[in-house]
């Protein structure tokens, strides 16, 4: 699968590869960075396995993984991807997102999501973008809600985390027409 590069004045989302992912190791080892995720990225081997899984899903056309580069600080910040890509029904998830603590609250995540939503809706011609997040992860939930996504429901005790806890997962969605209205409103503020 051909993975695009998405770019703005703030952020560059380039294809995640076996050549560039080691730039993320210092960030991936930050304590509790993915505490609400079922993924282990805490060691170089775990991070390598994580990337190989993402690339295998990309080969099947089910994911499009990116490495995040913060253009303002000129440093790699984390990773994100389109996942659960349903080409037939024109629905995908944005997820597997983690960014280092230094980049949180800087506007990087919002800039990145704007690029991804625009690309999904206007280049890939998808009709809906979904997000799945741990019910307890209020920081991520607020960020998703600020993008105009609506809480569509909660899947109860559906995902085991690394510590054995079985989380409830909040399901958010935004339709193409909602994104267009939301984006135009935000631009005109």
C-alpha positions in Angstrom: 0.0 0.0 0.0 1.2 3.5 -0.9 1.2 5.6 2.3 1.0 9.3 1.7 2.9 12.0 3.6 0.5 14.6 5.2 2.0 17.9 6.1 1.1 21.4 7.5 3.2 24.2 8.9 3.1 22.4 12.3 3.3 18.7 11.7 4.5 16.2 9.2 3.0 12.7 9.1 5.3 10.4 7.1 4.9 6.7 6.5 6.0 4.7 9.5 8.8 2.3 8.4 11.3 -0.2 9.8 13.9 2.5 9.0 12.5 5.4 10.9 10.6 4.0 13.9 13.7 3.9 16.1 13.4 7.6 16.3 10.5 6.9 18.6 12.3 4.7 21.2 13.1 7.5 23.7 9.4 8.6 23.6 7.9 5.1 23.7 9.7 4.3 26.9 8.1 7.2 28.8 6.3 5.9 31.8 2.5 5.4 31.4 2.5 6.8 27.9 0.1 4.1 26.7 -1.5 3.2 30.0 -5.0 3.1 28.4 -3.9 1.1 25.4 -3.6 -2.7 24.9 -0.2 -2.1 23.2 3.2 -2.6 24.7 5.9 -0.2 23.4 8.1 0.0 26.4 11.2 -1.8 25.1 12.9 -1.7 21.7 11.7 -5.2 21.0 8.1 -4.4 22.0 8.2 -1.3 19.8 9.7 -3.3 16.9 6.8 -5.8 17.2 4.3 -3.0 17.4 5.6 -1.4 14.2 5.8 -4.8 12.4 2.1 -5.4 13.3 1.2 -2.0 12.0 3.1 -2.6 8.7 1.5 -6.1 8.3 -2.0 -4.5 8.7 -0.9 -1.9 6.1 0.1 -4.6 3.7 -3.5 -6.0 4.0 -5.0 -2.6 3.3 -6.4 -2.4 6.8 -4.2 0.3 8.2 -2.1 3.3 7.2 0.6 4.0 9.9 2.4 7.3 10.3 5.4 8.6 12.2 4.7 12.1 13.7 7.3 14.8 13.2 6.8 18.2 15.0 8.1 20.8 12.6 8.3 23.5 15.3 10.7 21.6 17.6 12.2 19.6 14.7 11.7 16.3 16.6 9.8 13.1 16.2 6.8 13.1 18.5 5.1 9.7 18.2 2.9 7.7 15.9 -0.7 7.4 14.7 -2.6 5.5 12.1 -5.7 4.9 10.2 -6.9 1.5 11.3 -9.8 -0.9 10.8 -10.1 0.6 7.3 -13.3 -0.5 5.7 -13.0 0.4 2.1 -16.4 -1.0 1.2 -18.4 0.9 3.8 -16.1 4.0 3.6 -15.5 4.0 7.4 -12.1 4.0 9.2 -10.7 4.6 12.7 -8.0 7.0 13.7 -6.2 5.4 16.5 -3.0 3.9 17.9 -2.0 7.5 18.6 0.7 8.2 21.2 2.8 11.3 21.4 5.5 12.2 23.9 4.7 14.3 27.0 6.7 17.2 25.6 4.3 17.5 22.7 1.0 17.1 24.6 -1.0 20.2 24.9 1.0 22.0 22.2 -1.7 21.9 19.5 0.3 19.1 17.7 -2.4 16.5 18.1 -5.1 18.8 16.8 -3.1 19.8 13.8 -2.4 16.1 13.1 -6.0 15.1 13.4 -7.1 18.0 11.1 -4.7 16.6 8.4 -5.9 13.1 8.9 -9.6 13.9 8.8 -9.2 16.1 5.7 -7.3 13.3 3.9 -9.8 10.6 5.0 -12.8 12.7 3.9 -11.6 14.6 0.9 -8.8 12.5 -0.7 -9.9 8.9 0.3 -13.6 9.9 0.0 -14.5 8.2 3.2 -17.9 9.0 4.8 -17.2 8.4 8.5 -14.2 8.5 10.9 -14.3 6.8 14.2 -12.3 6.9 17.4 -12.1 4.3 20.2 -10.8 5.4 23.6 -10.7 4.1 27.1 -13.6 5.5 29.1 -11.1 6.7 31.8 -8.9 8.6 29.4 -10.6 12.0 29.8 -7.7 13.9 28.1 -8.1 11.9 24.9 -11.9 12.0 25.1 -11.9 15.8 25.4 -9.5 16.1 22.5 -11.8 14.0 20.3 -14.9 15.9 21.3 -13.1 19.2 20.4 -12.8 17.8 16.9 -16.6 17.6 16.7 -16.9 13.9 17.1 -20.0 12.5 18.9 -20.1 9.8 21.5 -22.0 7.0 19.9 -21.8 4.5 22.7 -19.7 2.6 25.2 -18.5 -1.0 24.7 -18.5 -2.5 28.1 -15.4 -4.5 29.2 -14.3 -5.2 25.7 -10.5 -4.8 25.7 -7.8 -6.2 28.0 -5.0 -3.9 28.8 -1.4 -4.9 29.6 -2.0 -4.8 33.3 -4.9 -7.3 33.0 -7.6 -4.6 33.4 -10.6 -5.0 31.0 -11.5 -1.5 29.9 -14.8 0.0 28.7 -14.3 1.6 25.3 -16.0 4.9 24.2 -16.9 4.9 20.6 -16.9 8.3 18.9 -17.7 9.1 15.3 -17.9 12.0 12.9 -19.5 12.1 9.5 -18.1 13.8 6.5 -20.8 16.5 6.4 -20.3 17.1 10.2 -16.6 17.5 9.6 -17.1 20.0 6.8 -19.4 22.1 8.9 -17.2 21.9 12.0 -14.0 22.7 10.0 -15.6 25.7 8.3 -16.9 27.0 11.7 -13.4 26.6 13.2 -11.7 28.4 10.3 -14.1 31.3 10.5 -13.6 31.9 14.3 
